[in-house]
Structure formats: C-alpha cells, structure tokens
C-alpha cells in the first residue's frame, strides 16, 4: 500500500508563521515522518533520544536554518523553560516545531510557561477519510490492520498482529519508564492486557483494582498515565438536567483499535477513534468547543457517542455490526434533542435510509468518510 500525505501537512506551515507548533500523538503514529517531510526540515531535525543531538540541544548548538524541529524533547525535565527561552529570544523568521507524545498537550492546562506561544495539533492514526476508503473491503482492511502507518502499509494482518503485540510492550518499557513515576511495569502491562475486553462498557476501576490486586488510587493513576501517553482515551458520560443520565463511569477505547475484540467492539472502537480525530481537529484548527461523550441513563438506555459543543448536541451516533432496526435509545435521545444530527451506522449492513424521526440509518462509510 502506498504512503499517503497526512491530513496536517498543510496546517503546520501555516501555524508556524505565527507561533511554535506542537504535534502530539501516539508513538509511531507518523509524527517524525510528517515533521521531517516539511520543507527545510531535513537539516533542522534534532531528536532528544539521539545522544549527539541531545548534546547539541543542551549546548544550544542549533542548526543555522529558519526551521528547528525538536523530537522527543519533552523527555528533558526542563523542556518548557528551554523552549520558552528559545522562542522569546528567537531571531526574525525563526520557526520552531516540536513533536512528541502525550505530555505536549498535557501541559497546555494551567501553569504552562509556554502559554500563548504555541499551537497544538494532535496527530491521529489513519482514518477512512484520510485514506479515501470508499468500499466495504477497504473498511474491513482498516478494521483488521488498524490505522497506524506501519501495520497499515504492510497490508498484512499477520504483521499487524505482531506489530500490535510489540507496540504495547515498547510503550510500557520506553515511554512509561521514561515519563511516568511507575515502578511496577509488569502489573501495568497486565492492566493493558485486561483493558481490551472492557472496550465499549463503562469502565469499573473497582473491577480493575480487584483483578490486579492494586489500590483504587493506583488503578486511576495508571489509567491517567496510559491516557497521557495516547495508549487509550476515555469518554465521560453526557448528562443533562432533562435526562436521568449516569454521571460517573467513563468508557475507554484504544488508539490501536485492533486490540479490541473482533466484530462489534472493534467496530465501535474504530468509530470512537474516527470521531475523536474529527473532534480534536475541530478543536485544534478551528478553535471549536466540542467534546466527545457517550449517553447512558438510569433506565438502561444507551447511545454510543454524543458530540456536544457549548451545551448543544450536534451529533448522535449508534454503532451496529449489521443491518438493524433503528435503536430505541437513539430514537429517545433524538426526540430529546431534535436539532442534533443522528446516525445509526453499521459495519457490514447495506441499508441506507432516513427514519421519520430524522435518523440516518446507513453503512458506516456514509458517515466516516465525511470526517477527517
């Protein structure tokens, strides 16, 4: 399979004209390849993990070019103050691009010495829209291979499975060990192995705690660490004074959706990744105040995904593996929020119609190919 230009390729140079640009995202999602492919980046690339580059960074022996690219510099304890000094003392026309994993956007909240000096762009795995997938066979390939460049470009499900197994181990041994204060990496690996079977259901920290024989505080801290490092993401429940919604338990999904059990859970995980990618893109490039959530009420009604912004519900999405009648919970929520766009999408179904309530029932690509 041929390589495809990434969806942030044009946004980065535009943002670099005004501020520093931080490109954050899961490891091996293509950040380095994207950065090094920009005009002028070949002579400007410095990677903190390379000893020679690290020495040049610390000595401030930086390339005499207009674009500096710093990769993995977030592993340097004083990286924020270092970049602040470079940015504030930069010469006219100097541009600074920083790539790395979760801590780049983790530090955008509160007490950030770089506040107002950078734009954050989050790079996600490949999606149906980015790959221009428009056939059921293409969607099946995406479900089986995942959206990370290496397994996708291999075109082999066997190689994709091998990559996925090795990816989790490397994440724990390299990223967690370097960035998080977690001593028991073996138990953390066990947590990672136990999470995929819980995809799509409210995540019980108490059940995790009991299975792993760790404290509630430790279980929460480890989940936070995995989320900061883009191994997983969690969705909070959507609540409203008009609904008897649950308000506490989150649901979680994996950026590598091939970890989820096949068929229904994996398709739901893939859809969650597609929607989050679109929401993050709207936040990062348009400044829109959107959030991805799910709905579940005390009467057992549940809708997989709700996109809301400034108190308004703009999108409701329910996932089915095959053709099915419109979901009762989705009809209930659509009636509560008639202005919201409502979809019931299926992985293998072929029916495509609009119900009297205004719900679009369609194959998944009818929605996913419209995102980013």
N, C-alpha and C positions, 0 to 999 in steps of 0.2 A: 504494500500500500504506500502511495506517495505521501510525502510530507505536505502539510497544508499551512499557509500563513496563519498565525494566531490572531485572535479577534482583538487584541490590544495593540497590535503593531502600529496602527495609525494614531492611537490615543497618546502613547508615550511621548513621541517627539513633540506633539502639541503641548502637553502638560509641562515638558522640560523647558519650554520657553518662558514659563512663569515661576516655577518652583522646582525644588527637588522632587523626584518621583520615587516612591517606594513600590516595588512589585512584590507582593506577598502571595504565598500559596503553599500547597503541599510540596514536599520534596519530590523531585523527579517529575514535576508537572510540566516542565519546559521553561522555567524562568531564565535559566542561564542561556539556553539556546536562543530564546527570544531577545535577551539583552545583547548577546554577542552578535546577533544578526542586524542590529541597528547601525545606520551609517556612522562611521567613526569609532565604533565600539571595539574593534579588533585590537587597537593599540592602547585602549584605555581600561582594560579589564584587570581587576585585582581581586583575588579570592583569598579570604582570611584563612581558609584551610590549607593553603599552599605556603610553606614556611618562607620562601623567598618573597612572596607577595606580602605576607604578614609583616616582615621586617620593613619593607618599603612603606607600608601603611603607617606603622608606628614611627618611622623616621620622617614621615611626610615627604618622601621622595616620590612624588606623584608624576604621572606622565605629562609631558608638555603639550597636551591636546585640550580641545574645548569640552570634551565629554569624559567624565570619570565614572566608571562602573565599579561599584563595590558589591561583591558577592559574599554572603555569609558573615558580614561584618557584625551582625547582631550577636555573634558569639563572643565578641570583645565586650568586656564588662562596661567600659565607658564609651560605648559606641555612639550614644546620643549626643554627649557633650563633644565628642570628636567631630561628628558631622555638623553640629551647630557652629563650631569654630571654623570649619572649612566653608560653610555656607555664608556666614556673616563676613568672612574675610576674603571671599572669592573675588576674582577679577571679573571685569565686564565680559559677558558672554559665556562664562563658565557654567556648565551644566553638570548635574550630579544625579546619577541613577543608582539606586540601592535595591538589591534583590535578596530574598531570604525567606525563611519560614515564619511561623505564626507570630513571633514576638514583634514583628514590624507593625502589625495592626493592633496588637495587644496594647502597645504603648501610645496609641492615639488618644486614650482616655485618661484625663486627669494627671496633672503634674508632669506633663510632657514638655521637656525643654525645647523640643522641635516644633511646638505648636505654631501653626500658621506658616511653616517653612516648607511643607511638602504636600503633595497629593498622593493618596494611597490608591493603588489599583490592585485588585485581587485576581490572580490568575487561577482559573479552574481547569479541570480536565476537559478533554474534547466533549462536545455535545452533538446532538443530531443536527442542529442548525449550523454549527461551526464546520461540520464535516459535510454539509449539504446532503445528508441522508434523506432519501425520499421513498424508500421501498421497505416492505416488511423484512426482507432478507437483511437489509442494512441495519435495521433496528435489532434484529436477532444477533448480528455480529457485535453491535455495541453492547448489548446485554452480556454477551459471553466474553468479550475481550476487555471490556472496561474502557475508560476514557483517558487513561494515562498514555503518553506518547509511545513508550517502549513496547508495551504489550499490544497496543492497537496497531502500530506499524508492523509488528511481527506477523500479524494475520493468523496466528496460531493459537488456538485455545489451550493447547498443552503448554506452550511457552508463557501464555498469560497466567495460567495457574501457578507455574513455577515462579514467575516474577512476583505474583501476589504474596506467596508464602515468604519469599525472601524479603519483600518490602517491609512487612511488619516487623521482622526481626531487626532489620537495619534501622528502622525508625526508633525502636527502643534502645538499641545499643549505641547509635550515633547521636540522634537528635535529643532524645530524652536524657541520656547520660551527660550531654554537653550543656543542656539548657535548663534542666529541671533538678530540683533537690529531691530526687527519689533514689533511695538506696536499694530497695528490693525489686530489681528489674525483672527477676523471674516471676514474681507474683503479678507484676504489671503485664507481662506477656500473657499470663493466664487470663487476666481480665480481658485483654484484647481478643483472645481466642473465644471467650464466652460471649462477647458482645454481639456478633453477627446473628446468632439465633434469636436475639431480642429485638431485631430491627422491626419497626412498624408498630410495636406495642409500647405503651407507657413504660418508661424505664424505672424499675424499682431499685433504688440504691440499697434498700434493706436486703433485697434478694441477692444483690451482688456482694454485699458485705458478708452475708451468711455463707454464700458459696465459697468465697475466698478466705474466710476467717480473718477479716480485717475490720477496722473500726469504720463507722459511718463517715467520720471526718476524712479518713484516708481514702475511702472509695470516692468521695466527692472531689478530693484534691487530685486524684489520678484522672478522673474524668475531665476535670478542668485542664489538666496538662495535655491530655490527648486532643482536646478541642483547640487549645492554643497552638498545637503543632499540626493542625489540619489532618489529623487521623480520622476524627469524627466531627459531626456537628449535631447540636441539639435544637429542637424546636419546642418553644413554650406553648402551652395551650392558649387558644384565643378565648377571651371571656368578654362578656358584655352585660350590663345591668338588665338587658332584655332576655338573657338566656341563663339557664341553670347550669352553667359550664363548670367543669372541673378547673382548678386554678393552679395546681401544684406540679404534678408529674409531667416531665418533659418526654419527648420521643427522640430517639437518636438515629442517625444514619452515617454511613461510611462514604468518604470521598472515593474509595475504591469499592464500587457497588458490587463487584464480583464476589466479595466476601459474604454477601447476604445469601440466604438460601435461594435456590433457583425458583423460577416462575414468579408467583405473586410478590413475595417480599423483595426480591431483586428488582422487579419492575418498579415497585413503589420507591425503592432506594434510588434507582436511576432517575425517576421523576423528581424526587426531592432534590437531587443534585442539579438537575436542569433548572428547576425553579429558583434554587438558591443562587445559582450562577447569574440568572437574569436579575434577581433582586439586588445582588451585590453590584452588578454592572450599572443598574439604575442608580444605586446609591453613589457609586464611585465616580461615574461620568456625568450624571445629570443632577446629582445632589438631591434626589427624591427621597422622601422619608417613608420607606417601605419596610415591612417586616414579613418574614415567612413564619407562619404558625400552623397549628392544627386545631380541630374542634372536637371536643367530646363533652357531652353533658351528663348530668347525674341520672338521666333516664336511659343511658346507654347509646344514645345517638352519636355518631362519629363521622367526620369528614376528614379525609387525609390531609388536605392542605388549604390554608386560607392566607391570601396575601392581603395585608391591610396597610393603609397609609393615612396618617393623621385622623384616625378614628373611623375611616371609611373602608369598607371591604370591597376591594377591586376585583378579586379573583378567587373562585372556589373550585377546587379540583378533587375529584374522587377517582381512584385507580381501580381497574378491574383487569384480570388476566385475559378474559374473553368477553364476547358479547353478553350483556346482561341488561335487564330492565333498569330504568333509572333508579338510583339508590334512594331509599326513603329518607335517610338522614340528609342527603344532598338536597332533596326537594324541600325538606323542612327548613334548612338554612337558607336556601334561595328565597323561600317565602318570607323569611325574616328580613332578608337583605335583597330586595328585588332589583336594585341597581347594580348588583355585583354580577360580573361575568361568570357563568357557571359551566363547568365541563365535567363530563364523565368520560374518561379515556380508557382504552383497552389496548393491551399489548398485542393480542392476536385476533381481535374482533375485526369485522368488516363493516358493520352498520354505521351509518353517518346520517344523523337527523337532529332536529331541534324539537324538544317537547313543548306542549302548550305552556308550561311554566317558564320556558326560555332557557332550558338546559341543553347544551350541545352534547350529544352522545356521539362519540367518534373514535376512530383509530388514533392511537397516541400521537403519531406524527403530525396529525392535523393541528395539534397544539404545540408540541415540542419543536417542530420546525419553524415556528413563529417567534421563538425566543432568541437566545444568543448563543 
